[in-house]
Amino acid sequence: MTGGELKQLRHDLADALGRRMTTGDMAKLCGLAPKNGAETMQKWEDGVGPSGPAAALLSVLACASERHDIDPTVLDAGELNGEYVEFLEDRYRAMMRAEILRRLS
């Protein structure tokens, strides 16, 4: 994930959640230290982006936004019809949004 992609993700999550997302909020989602987490997130946005566990976590949380694809193996919809798959995707995205809001509260 590049710095630009991270910044776009912050905006995408803000749209999905219907609230402003700060770099501090993103740092909290990643489990970064409150003291300098926002600064680290800002450096990532301005630079090469996160790597390792932070990048993996953010790629999962990105599914809260409809602008990001859900890994097909997550839902393993297989032979299900398209309408039910859409239902599962909607429910999964709603669960991700609820989890993000829980982590930020």
Backbone torsions as a table, in degrees:
resi	resn	phi	psi	omega
1	MET	NA	125.5	179.0
2	THR	-84.2	169.1	177.6
3	GLY	-60.3	-42.0	178.4
4	GLY	-63.4	-40.5	177.7
5	GLU	-65.1	-37.9	178.3
6	LEU	-63.9	-44.7	179.4
7	LYS	-62.9	-42.6	178.2
8	GLN	-63.6	-38.6	177.8
9	LEU	-61.4	-41.3	178.3
10	ARG	-59.1	-42.2	178.8
11	HIS	-69.5	-38.8	178.5
12	ASP	-63.8	-41.8	178.3
13	LEU	-66.6	-37.8	177.4
14	ALA	-60.0	-44.4	177.8
15	ASP	-63.1	-43.3	-178.5
16	ALA	-65.2	-35.9	-176.8
17	LEU	-89.8	-16.0	-178.6
18	GLY	71.6	30.0	178.7
19	ARG	-152.0	157.1	178.8
20	ARG	-66.9	140.1	175.9
21	MET	-117.5	120.3	178.5
22	THR	-92.6	169.3	174.5
23	THR	-64.5	-31.0	175.9
24	GLY	-64.0	-39.0	176.8
25	ASP	-63.0	-44.7	-179.9
26	MET	-64.3	-38.7	178.2
27	ALA	-62.8	-41.4	179.2
28	LYS	-62.9	-41.0	177.7
29	LEU	-60.7	-33.4	-179.1
30	CYS	-85.4	-5.8	-179.4
31	GLY	77.1	22.8	177.9
32	LEU	-75.7	155.8	-178.3
33	ALA	-60.8	133.5	179.9
34	PRO	-57.4	-31.4	-175.6
35	LYS	-63.1	-44.7	-176.6
36	ASN	-131.6	12.5	-178.0
37	GLY	-61.6	-42.4	179.8
38	ALA	-63.3	-38.8	177.8
39	GLU	-64.4	-42.3	178.1
40	THR	-61.8	-44.9	179.9
41	MET	-61.5	-42.3	178.6
42	GLN	-62.5	-41.0	177.4
43	LYS	-62.9	-40.4	177.6
44	TRP	-63.4	-43.5	-180.0
45	GLU	-63.7	-35.8	-178.6
46	ASP	-85.0	-9.9	-175.5
47	GLY	-122.7	-131.2	-172.8
48	VAL	-87.6	-7.6	179.1
49	GLY	90.2	173.6	-178.9
50	PRO	-77.2	164.2	174.8
51	SER	-140.0	177.9	176.0
52	GLY	60.9	-141.0	-174.9
53	PRO	-59.8	-36.3	-180.0
54	ALA	-64.6	-43.7	179.0
55	ALA	-64.9	-40.6	179.0
56	ALA	-64.0	-45.0	179.0
57	LEU	-62.5	-45.4	-179.5
58	LEU	-63.7	-34.6	178.5
59	SER	-67.4	-30.7	175.6
60	VAL	-74.4	-45.8	-179.7
61	LEU	-64.7	-24.3	178.3
62	ALA	-58.4	-25.2	-179.2
63	CYS	-64.7	-10.9	175.4
64	ALA	-66.3	-23.3	-179.8
65	SER	-100.4	138.3	178.0
66	GLU	-70.7	-9.8	177.9
67	ARG	-78.0	-6.1	-178.2
68	HIS	-121.9	137.1	-179.2
69	ASP	-73.7	148.0	173.1
70	ILE	-91.6	130.6	177.4
71	ASP	-55.7	124.9	-176.6
72	PRO	-57.8	-25.0	-179.4
73	THR	-76.4	-16.5	-179.4
74	VAL	-66.1	-47.4	-178.2
75	LEU	-90.0	-22.6	-179.7
76	ASP	43.1	54.0	-175.7
77	ALA	-72.3	-19.7	175.1
78	GLY	45.1	-111.3	-173.6
79	GLU	-89.0	6.6	-176.6
80	LEU	-69.7	152.3	179.7
81	ASN	-74.9	160.7	-174.2
82	GLY	-58.4	-38.6	-178.5
83	GLU	-63.7	-41.8	-179.9
84	TYR	-70.6	-36.0	177.4
85	VAL	-62.6	-42.7	177.0
86	GLU	-60.8	-40.6	177.5
87	PHE	-60.5	-46.5	179.6
88	LEU	-62.1	-42.0	178.9
89	GLU	-62.9	-43.2	178.3
90	ASP	-61.0	-43.9	179.6
91	ARG	-64.6	-41.8	179.8
92	TYR	-62.7	-45.6	178.6
93	ARG	-61.7	-40.9	178.3
94	ALA	-62.9	-40.5	178.0
95	MET	-64.7	-39.5	179.1
96	MET	-65.8	-41.9	177.9
97	ARG	-62.3	-43.1	179.0
98	ALA	-62.5	-39.8	179.6
99	GLU	-66.2	-41.0	178.6
100	ILE	-62.9	-46.5	179.2
101	LEU	-62.4	-36.8	177.2
102	ARG	-63.3	-43.5	-179.0
103	ARG	-67.1	-27.6	-178.5
104	LEU	-87.0	-13.1	-177.5
105	SER	-83.4	NA	NA
